[in-house]
């Protein structure tokens, strides 16, 4: 896939930020986006997912943030009531260069973007893996479950996107994480967010009572 001058149909979403390699389930019911799915066909089943900056998902075309993520359709099902059930996965991030409004849905010329780190601190990666595990343990405990370990991420960039996807924070903060082109900076911000979230979850666990197999130590 070329890094520059890629043309993509855009799917603006009101509260979803898609990160590379992360899954995205969608229920498509608006006619313009059904048309989009029909238009992109099966040979290049990709579209751009962008967070809405101004406007709404339904109705007049919304104004999106300039940075989003390419989504590749991996499964598609048309159901009897007319909806289209789509399973997609995030690929590379992009920045919008120009939008076009000649179709029922928004089109854009985009350039793909990548992280620019050359070296990432091993201690930073090690510390955030610990924070991430403790965060997920607390989330799981609130739901009455337990988790011993997480999937291993050898690539720090992939780790940062997995954390960003799972963090329960405002969409604007997730958008900030998406727009960062430094893995180290993204991980540092995520570690700060994880520590704050862990403190908040500990309060909730004390109020509601932790799962019997959960330990905060």
RAWOHU-V511105 format. One record per residue. RES is the residue in one letter. PHI is phi in radians with two decimals (999 if undefined). Layout:
BEGIN
<<RES PHI> <RES PHI>>
END
This chain:
BEGIN
<<X 999> <X -1.12> <X -1.39> <X -2.25> <X 0.97> <X -1.65> <X -1.75> <X -2.36> <X -1.29> <X -1.91> <X -2.08> <X -1.32> <X -2.16> <X -1.37> <X -2.53> <X -2.18> <X -2.00> <X -1.62> <X -1.96> <X -0.94> <X 1.26> <X -1.67> <X -1.36> <X -2.49> <X -1.54> <X -2.37> <X -1.95> <X -1.80> <X -2.21> <X -1.27> <X -1.06> <X -1.13> <X -1.47> <X -1.09> <X -1.10> <X -1.04> <X -1.08> <X -1.12> <X -1.20> <X -1.32> <X 1.14> <X -1.84> <X -1.35> <X -2.27> <X -1.36> <X -2.25> <X -2.57> <X -1.76> <X -1.77> <X -2.32> <X -1.37> <X -1.29> <X -1.62> <X -2.60> <X 1.94> <X -2.33> <X -1.12> <X -1.75> <X 1.92> <X -0.97> <X -1.00> <X -1.43> <X -1.64> <X -1.65> <X -1.13> <X -1.42> <X -2.04> <X -2.50> <X -2.33> <X -1.20> <X -1.98> <X -1.83> <X -1.29> <X -1.93> <X -2.70> <X -2.50> <X -2.45> <X -1.69> <X -1.81> <X -1.08> <X -1.40> <X 1.76> <X -1.23> <X -2.05> <X -1.65> <X -2.08> <X -1.96> <X -2.24> <X -2.37> <X -1.23> <X -2.00> <X -1.57> <X -1.44> <X -2.51> <X -2.10> <X -1.29> <X -1.67> <X -2.79> <X -1.87> <X -2.27> <X -2.10> <X -1.36> <X -1.98> <X -1.06> <X -2.03> <X -1.37> <X -1.97> <X -2.60> <X -1.61> <X -2.28> <X -2.02> <X -1.32> <X -2.18> <X -2.35> <X -1.25> <X -2.04> <X -1.20> <X -1.85> <X -2.38> <X -2.24> <X -1.06> <X -1.14> <X -1.18> <X -1.09> <X -1.11> <X -1.10> <X -1.15> <X -1.29> <X -1.10> <X -1.15> <X -1.08> <X -1.11> <X -1.09> <X -1.13> <X -1.12> <X -1.15> <X -1.04> <X -1.23> <X -1.03> <X -1.16> <X -1.11> <X -1.09> <X -1.70> <X 1.45> <X -2.12> <X -2.63> <X -2.34> <X -1.58> <X -2.64> <X -1.91> <X -1.06> <X -1.43> <X -2.06> <X -1.35> <X -1.65> <X -1.03> <X -1.14> <X -1.09> <X -1.06> <X -1.11> <X -1.27> <X -1.12> <X -1.13> <X -1.04> <X -1.16> <X -1.49> <X -1.01> <X -1.66> <X -2.31> <X -1.08> <X -1.04> <X -1.12> <X -1.22> <X -1.10> <X -1.10> <X -1.06> <X -1.13> <X -1.09> <X -1.35> <X -1.17> <X -1.93> <X -2.07> <X -1.08> <X -1.06> <X -1.12> <X -1.13> <X -1.13> <X -1.11> <X -1.13> <X -1.10> <X -1.11> <X -1.07> <X -1.16> <X -1.13> <X -1.07> <X -1.11> <X -1.17> <X -1.09> <X -1.06> <X -1.14> <X -1.17> <X -1.08> <X -1.10> <X -1.10> <X -1.15> <X -1.19> <X -1.28> <X -1.69> <X 1.59> <X -1.24> <X -1.04> <X -1.06> <X -1.69> <X -1.55> <X -2.32> <X -1.40> <X -1.59>>
END
